[in-house]
Amino acid sequence: MAASLSLLLPVCNAQRGLESQVERVLDVLPEISDRFDVVIIDDGSTDETHEVARNLARRYPQVEVVRHSAPRGVEQAIATGRQRSSGDVVLVHASDAPLDAATLASLWSTTSGSTVGNAQAAPTTGANTAANTAAKPAKAQPRRRRPATAID
């Protein structure tokens, strides 16, 4: 059976571009893997990002939303997303730049040889600039739909 994929989207104050970004990703993911989910981690946004994300989760069963009540930083947002992810392979897109189909397919092909991994989908500043692979314990249980969660 092919590996499943989780795409983590840590965001903060991203209400304007979040809906189109998620819809573009949802158009591409079925071509890459038949089992996938998208975890949006709202890192303490002060705009309407959380509402946009919740609306996306209501419309698309593959989308899950987690919210930090205050900003904790991208590393903590990624850690929160990894805890909620269900994929054998986890890709992280921690950038405001749009994630195009070619980039996503390329990242998937670099990790598909591994049963578990983590890849940075787009360069950001600091420690997150390089693509890497790191073990993530696979979850044996099937994905259960969880409501949007606030984490203090």
N, C-alpha and C positions, 0 to 999 in steps of 0.2 A: 504494500500500500504506500502511496506517495506521502511524503511528509506534509504536515499541516503547517500553516503560516500564520503568525500573529504580527501585525504591523502596529507599532506603538507610535502615537502622535502626541508628544508632550507639547502643550500650548499654553500661552498666557496672552490675554487680550487679543485674541485672534478671531473675533466675531465676524469681521468682514470677509476673510478668505476661507474660513473653515469649511463651510458648506460645499463650496466648489471643489476644494481640495479633497474632501472625503468622497464626494461623488465621482471625481476623476479616478481616485484610487479604487473605488468599488467597480468601476468599469473595467479596470485592468486586472485586478486580483483573480477573477474567475479564469482568466487565460493562463495564469501562473500556477494556481493550485485550486483544487476543487474543495479543499477544506481550509478556511481562513477566517480570521476575525480582525477587527480594527479596534484598538483600545485608545480612546482619547483621554489624556490625562490633563485636566485643567489645573494649572499650577497657580491658583489664587487669583484668577482674572478679576478685574474690577469692572469690565464691560459686560456685555451680554453673551460672552463665549459659552458659559455653562448652559444657558437656554438654547443656543444654537446646537450645541452638542447633544443635549437631551432630546431635542426635536429629531436630530439625525438618528439617535438610538431608537426612538419610537418608530421611525419610518423603515429602518434597516436592521433586521435581527442580528446581523454580523457586527454591529457597532455596540460597543460598551463604553460607558463614561465613568470616570473616577475624578473626583474633585478634591484638591487641597484647599482648605479654607483660607490659607495665607500662602504666599509664594515660598517655596522651599528650594527652588533651583532645578535646573534641568536634570542633574544626576539623580536627585531624589524622585523627581517625576518619572524618570526611566525605571528606577527601582520599584516604585509603586506599580507602574505598568507591567513590569515583568511578573510581579506577584499575581496580577489579574489575568495575565495572558494564558492562552491555552494551546498555542502552537508548538510544534516540535522545533520550528525555526522561528526566531524572533528578529524582526527588522525594526530599527528605530529611525524615525525621520524627525530629527530635532532641529528644524530649520524653518524659517518663513518662506524659503524658496519652494516653488511648486515641485512636486515629485512627479516626474514624467514616467511614462510607461517603459521607455528604454532603460532608464536608471533602475527602476524596480525590477525589471526582468533580469538585468545584469547582476544586481545584488542577489536575487534568488538563485541564479546559476552559480554564483561563487559559493553559496552556502549549501546548495543541494547535495553536495557530496557528504555533508555532515548530517547527523540526525538532529543535532541541536546546535544552535549558534546565535550570535547576535551581530548585526552589522549596522554600521552608521550609514544611513541613507544619503545624507548630504553633509558636507563639511560645515562645521560651526567653529567658533573660536575656542581656544584653550585646549583642554585635554580631549575633547570630542572630535578632533579633526581627522583622525585616521579610522579607516575601516578596520574592524577587528572581529575575531571570532572567539567566543568564550562559552564554556559549557553552561547550560541552564537545565536544571532537572526537569525532565519531561513529566507531565501530569498524566497519570493513568486514567483518571476519571473523565467522562465525556463533559463537554462544555455545557454548563447550565446558565440560563439567562439570569443575570443579576440586575437589580435596579441601579440607577445612578447612585453613586455613593460619595458622600463627603467624608474626607479624612482630615481630622484636626491635627 
